[in-house]
Amino acid sequence: MMKSSLSVSCLTLAFFFLSGAQSARITFRNNCPNTIWPGTLTADQKPQLSTTGFELASKAFTSLDVQAPWKGRFWARTGCSTDASGRFSCATAECASGKIACNGNGAVPPASLVEINIVENGGQDFYDVSLVDGFNLPVSVSTEGGTGDCRTSSCSANVNAACPADLQVKDVDGSVIACKSACIAFHQPQYCCTDGFNTPATCPPTNYSMIFENQCPQAYSYAYDDVNSTFTCSAASNYVITFCP
């Protein structure tokens, strides 16, 4: 009788782990020549991950486990330092927490974003690289394992080199360190797809968003850029986010 009860308990425990307690491992790789400071943000007012920001040296990598279901975004800050008062700040993709940890704050545009939606029970995940909030450095996201298309989404080009003058963010030495989206730069509805411009028919790509599209065809470059910019994978076990792929 005891043996039978033990078998049932083991089967119940196995079912629990197989049916919904799975997690995905997300690995961050820094192929950039300089140190970066990745940030994480969990969506839908859900609890934040175990780390919301960290330092990652050039050529280094680190991993983070994410419990399914989970939805959120990742990015990398550049040009960061701590001042004499102990306040931490960055030249691009700042999250304005005053610390290395972003603590639930998102990236201040412009920022290259990786967005991932991980579903339960081996269902179909969605992921993309988004330049809707502008660009600060190249980035890609790929899957390990999984079934279906499971392609890599990548923006490997340096969009800053093609950024028009009215979208440029410059460092103190005059070098272009980020490129704003037209929505962020001009706050006009035709660029933000709002106020009567909020359908695919009324908000097509503009000359500005086509600069991002031409540089990084796989990345989201404007609000309705779904056809070639949204990627899916079922039962993906892990994700790899590479900065400067």
N, C-alpha and C positions, 0 to 999 in steps of 0.2 A: 504493500500500500504506500509506504514511504517512497519507494522507487518510482511508482506511478506519479505521485505528486511532484517529485523532483523533475520528472520528464516534462510534465505539463508546465511547470514553472520555467524551465529552460526554453520551451517552445514559445511561451508568452513573452519572455525577455527577448528572444531572437526576433519575434514578430515586431516588438516595439522598436528595436533598432533598425529593422528593415523598412518599417512602414512610415517613419516620419522623423526620426531623431538623427537623420543624416546631416553631415556638414560638408562644406566645400573648402578646400584650401586655396587661398589666393596668395600667390608669390609675386613680390615686387622686385624687379631687377633695374638697377641703375646703370645703363650703358653710356650715360652722359659723362663728359670729361670732368665735371665738377660735382660736388655734393649737392643733393636735393633734399627736400623735406616733404615727403608725401603726406597727404591729408585724407581722411575718410569721413563720410557722412552717411548715416542711415536715414532712409526716407520714412515718411508717414508717421512721424513722431514716435517711432519705435526706439527702444534702448540702443544707445550707441555701441559700437564694437569695443573690444578690450583695449584698443588703442585708436585714438582719433588723429594722431599726428606723430611723426618720428623722423629722425635723421637717417639718411641713407648715403653712404660714401660712394664715390665713383667706383664702378665695377662690383659693388656689393649687392647682395640680395637678402631678403627676409620674407617670412611667410606669416600668414594670419588665417585662423580658422573661422569660418562663418557658418552659423547654424541656419539651415533652411526652415521656413522660407525667409528670404532676405532681399531687400531692394535698397540700392543706394549708389553712391558715386565716389570716385577716387581722383586725385589730381596730385601734382607735385609743385611745391613752392620753390622758388629760386632766389638767390641773392639774399639769404637770411642772415641775421645777426642779432645779438643781444646788446642793448645799450647799457649805459652806466647804472641806470635804475633797475636793471634786470628785465626790462620789457623786450620780448622777442618780436621781431617783425621781418617781413620779406619784401623783396622788390617786385615779385610777381606772384599771383594766385594767393595772396595774403588771406588768412581767415580771421584776422582781427581779434584773436583771443588773448594776445599778449604773451602766449606761451607756445611751446612746440606742439603740444596737444591742441587740437582745434575745438574740442569740447562741445560738439554739436553745431559749430558754425560752418557754413559753406565757404567756398572760395570766392573772393572778390574778383570779378572779371577784370581783364581777360584771363581765361584759364582753359587749357586743354583738359577735357573731362573724359573719364571712362565710367560708363553707367552699366550696372549689372543688376538683373532681376533673376534671382535664384528661386525656383519653385520646389515644392515638396515632392517626395515620392518619385523622383527620377523624371519629372515632367519636363516641359520645354522651357528652358531658360532663354532670356533675351539679353543682349549686350550690344554696346556700341561705343565708338569714340565720337564725342560731340564737340564741335567747334561753335555751337550756337552762342556760347558765352565768350567767344574769341579764342585766341591761341597764345600759349606761352612757351611750350616746347613739344617736340614730337613724342608720340606715345602709341603703343599698340596693346591689344588684349587678345589672347589666344586661349583655347581650351586644351585640357589634357583629359583624354577619355571622352566618353559621350558618344551618342549616335545622331545621325542626321548630317546636316551640312557642316556645322561646327568649324567654320572658317575663321581665320584670323582677321580681326578688324584693326586697321593700322592707318595712322597718319605719320608717315616717316619723313615727310618733307619739312624743311624749315620755312614755315609760312612767313616768319618775320622778314625773310629776305625779299618776299614779294609784297609785303604790306604797304598799301598806299599811305602817303604822308598824313592824311587826315584820320587814319586809324592807328597810327604808330604810338607805342609807349616807349619812351627812351630812358636810358640810364643817365646818370650824371655825366658820363663821358660822351654822351650823344649816340651811343649804340642802341639799336632797336632791340628791346628785350621782350616785347609782347605786341600782339596785334588785336585791337578791339573788334568786336562785331559792329556792324552798322547800327544795329538796335541800341547797343550800349553807347556808341559814339553820338548818335543823333536823336535818339528817343522819339522817332517818328513811326506812326502806325504801319506804314508800308514796309518798313524794315523789321518791325517787331511782330507783324501779323496780328494786329489788334484793331479795334474800332472800324469794322467794315472791311478789313483786310484779313479776316480770320478764317478763310477757307483756302484749300489748295488752288482754286480757280482765281481768287482775288489776291493771293499772296504768292506769286511765283518767285523763283530766285531772282535776285537783283544783280547788278554789276558787281556790287561789293561781295555778296555771298558767293558769286561765281569765282572770285579770286580764291576763296577757301576751297570751293568744290574742285577747281582745276588743280590745286596743289595736293589735295587729299580727297580723291574721289570716293573713298570708302567711309569717310567721316560725315556725320551730320553737319551740314553747313547752314541750314535755315530750318524754319519750323516744320515744313512739310517734306523734308528730304528723306522720306521713308524707303523708297524703292531699293536703293543700293546701299543703304546705310544702317539698316537694322539686321542683326545677326541672331541666329537661334541655334540651340544645341540641346538635345535631350540627354538626361542622365550624365551630365558632365561632372567629373569628379573634382577637377581642379581648374583654376584659372591662373594665367601668367600675365601680369601687366609689366610691360617693358617701357621704360622711359628712354628716349633716344634710341629706338630700335634700329 
